[in-house]
Structures are given as C-alpha cells and as structure tokens.
Amino acid sequence: MSAFASPKILITGATGNIGKELTALLSSRNIPFRALVRSPDSGKEIAKLPGAELVVADFNDPATIISALAGIERAFLLTNSSELAEQQQRNVVSAANPPQALMDMLIAIGFPVWQAEGLVEDYAHYARGEAATVANDFRDLTGEAPRSFDQFAMDYAQAFK
Ligand SMILES: NC(=O)c1ccc[n+]([C@@H]2O[C@H](COP(=O)([O-])OP(=O)(O)OC[C@H]3O[C@@H](n4cnc5c(N)ncnc54)[C@H](OP(=O)(O)O)[C@@H]3O)[C@@H](O)[C@H]2O)c1
C-alpha cells in the first residue's frame, strides 16, 4: 500500500517546464499529487517521483478532465501558450464546476441565457432532493387525495387519442 494519502492536488501541464519543477518540489516535500499527462509514456519520469499519481487526460476532451478531477480539491492549471490555451483553460474550469459545464452546454446548443439559468437552477433543486417534496395544497383545498399520473392517464386516455 502507498505511504501517501490520495492526492487532493492536480497538476496539469505536468510534463512542461513549470510542471516538472512543481511536481519535483511537491514530491520533495512529501505532498501527494496527481499529474495530468497526455500519455503514460510522456509521464513515466513523473511516475517515478514519490507521491505521484498519473492520470491520462487531454484539455480538448472534457470527459477526460472530469475524470482527472475526481477527488481533487486544488488544481494548478498549467497549459501551454498556444492560441488554444484560453479554451483549454475554460474546459478545465467548466469541468471543475458541473453547473457551469451544463450552462455552457445549454448555451452552446442554442438555449437563451435566461432559460439555461432557469434549467440549471431546476436541476440544482432536483439534486438537493427539494423537488421530491409532496405538497398538501391539493388535498387541503379539495379534501380529495391527489390523483397519480397513472390514474390521470387512464381517466383521460380518450382525450389523448
Ligand atoms: N516557463 C516560463 O518561464 C513561463 C513564464 C511565465 C508564464 N508561463 C506560462 O505558464 C504556462 C506553462 O508554461 P510552461 O513553460 O511550463 O509550458 P510548456 O513547457 O509548454 O508545457 C505545456 C504543458 O501543457 C501540456 N499540454 C499541452 N497541450 C495539452 C493538452 N491538449 N492536454 C493536456 N496537456 C497539454 C504539455 O504536455 P505534453 O508534454 O504532452 O506536450 C505540457 O506538459 C504557459 O501558459 C506559459 O505561457 C511560463
């Protein structure tokens, strides 16, 4: 079993100039870290450092970034300095923030901002279990038990034919 706890720190760009220095520094201080690399081969020197864990991911592939961030509390976001860097940095920030990722996706497929915000808020309600609450308003107002959706569908089946 590793002497190191599960890493809470992610280093992206770990094979780059800064990443190499940073990973060596963390290792020398016995701080566990996860290094994001593009292939196991490119990360093999880093993998030798005590406390290192490798994760293979690509800034251009958001699904891999979401996996790379699992269990992580802090990330050093080092990208290269190409014209893609800004979008790549956005991809990482979105992946670290699922509501933002959902918002970005809804806007990208054509939802207006106000509607995307409403949906993100609705989903947050569902995630917190708040939408599971059954209100008694109907019973209080009518004195009757609410009808289930199944029963409603059977009662009104003719109307939908
Ligand atoms: N070095 C400096 O003195 C300095 C000074 C000021 C600011 N900065 C800024 O700091 C940042 C990092 O600098 P650096 O010199 O360490 O950069 P670098 O040596 O060019 O390293 C870039 C890192 O990004 C990784 N990378 C590139 N494309 C990727 C992708 N699609 N998915 C995942 N990883 C990818 C590279 O991995 P691969 O090994 O697989 O290519 C590499 O590890 C840059 O934005 C730079 O402008 C650097």
PDBQT file of the ligand as one rigid body, heavy atoms in Angstrom, charges set to zero:
ROOT
HETATM    1  N1  LIG A 201       8.147  28.776 -18.443  1.00  0.00    +0.000 N 
HETATM    2  C1  LIG A 201       8.137  30.052 -18.079  1.00  0.00    +0.000 C 
HETATM    3  O1  LIG A 201       9.159  30.648 -17.726  1.00  0.00    +0.000 OA
HETATM    4  C2  LIG A 201       6.830  30.813 -18.012  1.00  0.00    +0.000 A 
HETATM    5  C3  LIG A 201       6.825  32.111 -17.533  1.00  0.00    +0.000 A 
HETATM    6  C4  LIG A 201       5.621  32.802 -17.440  1.00  0.00    +0.000 A 
HETATM    7  C5  LIG A 201       4.427  32.196 -17.816  1.00  0.00    +0.000 A 
HETATM    8  N2  LIG A 201       4.461  30.920 -18.295  1.00  0.00    +0.000 N 
HETATM    9  C6  LIG A 201       3.188  30.309 -18.677  1.00  0.00    +0.000 C 
HETATM   10  O2  LIG A 201       2.958  29.161 -17.844  1.00  0.00    +0.000 OA
HETATM   11  C7  LIG A 201       2.339  28.148 -18.620  1.00  0.00    +0.000 C 
HETATM   12  C8  LIG A 201       3.168  26.869 -18.543  1.00  0.00    +0.000 C 
HETATM   13  O3  LIG A 201       4.456  27.149 -19.019  1.00  0.00    +0.000 OA
HETATM   14  P1  LIG A 201       5.491  26.004 -19.359  1.00  0.00    +0.000 P 
HETATM   15  O4  LIG A 201       6.750  26.656 -19.794  1.00  0.00    +0.000 OA
HETATM   16  O5  LIG A 201       5.544  25.014 -18.239  1.00  0.00    +0.000 OA
HETATM   17  O6  LIG A 201       4.771  25.343 -20.634  1.00  0.00    +0.000 OA
HETATM   18  P2  LIG A 201       5.225  24.097 -21.504  1.00  0.00    +0.000 P 
HETATM   19  O7  LIG A 201       6.622  23.660 -21.141  1.00  0.00    +0.000 OA
HETATM   20  O8  LIG A 201       4.941  24.424 -22.929  1.00  0.00    +0.000 OA
HETATM   21  O9  LIG A 201       4.240  22.947 -21.010  1.00  0.00    +0.000 OA
HETATM   22  C9  LIG A 201       2.939  22.837 -21.501  1.00  0.00    +0.000 C 
HETATM   23  C10 LIG A 201       2.312  21.641 -20.853  1.00  0.00    +0.000 C 
HETATM   24  O10 LIG A 201       0.968  21.556 -21.331  1.00  0.00    +0.000 OA
HETATM   25  C11 LIG A 201       0.739  20.211 -21.739  1.00  0.00    +0.000 C 
HETATM   26  N3  LIG A 201      -0.289  20.183 -22.769  1.00  0.00    +0.000 N 
HETATM   27  C12 LIG A 201      -0.256  20.763 -23.998  1.00  0.00    +0.000 A 
HETATM   28  N4  LIG A 201      -1.384  20.523 -24.658  1.00  0.00    +0.000 NA
HETATM   29  C13 LIG A 201      -2.141  19.737 -23.848  1.00  0.00    +0.000 A 
HETATM   30  C14 LIG A 201      -3.412  19.146 -23.988  1.00  0.00    +0.000 A 
HETATM   31  N5  LIG A 201      -4.161  19.304 -25.087  1.00  0.00    +0.000 N 
HETATM   32  N6  LIG A 201      -3.921  18.406 -22.947  1.00  0.00    +0.000 NA
HETATM   33  C15 LIG A 201      -3.182  18.245 -21.813  1.00  0.00    +0.000 A 
HETATM   34  N7  LIG A 201      -1.959  18.785 -21.627  1.00  0.00    +0.000 NA
HETATM   35  C16 LIG A 201      -1.445  19.518 -22.649  1.00  0.00    +0.000 A 
HETATM   36  C17 LIG A 201       2.058  19.724 -22.280  1.00  0.00    +0.000 C 
HETATM   37  O11 LIG A 201       2.031  18.316 -22.311  1.00  0.00    +0.000 OA
HETATM   38  P3  LIG A 201       2.917  17.458 -23.363  1.00  0.00    +0.000 P 
HETATM   39  O12 LIG A 201       4.212  17.195 -22.670  1.00  0.00    +0.000 OA
HETATM   40  O13 LIG A 201       2.112  16.216 -23.581  1.00  0.00    +0.000 OA
HETATM   41  O14 LIG A 201       3.067  18.300 -24.598  1.00  0.00    +0.000 OA
HETATM   42  C18 LIG A 201       2.982  20.305 -21.215  1.00  0.00    +0.000 C 
HETATM   43  O15 LIG A 201       3.007  19.495 -20.057  1.00  0.00    +0.000 OA
HETATM   44  C19 LIG A 201       2.209  28.691 -20.049  1.00  0.00    +0.000 C 
HETATM   45  O16 LIG A 201       0.895  29.204 -20.201  1.00  0.00    +0.000 OA
HETATM   46  C20 LIG A 201       3.224  29.784 -20.102  1.00  0.00    +0.000 C 
HETATM   47  O17 LIG A 201       2.847  30.787 -21.025  1.00  0.00    +0.000 OA
HETATM   48  C21 LIG A 201       5.623  30.214 -18.397  1.00  0.00    +0.000 A 
ENDROOT
TORSDOF 0
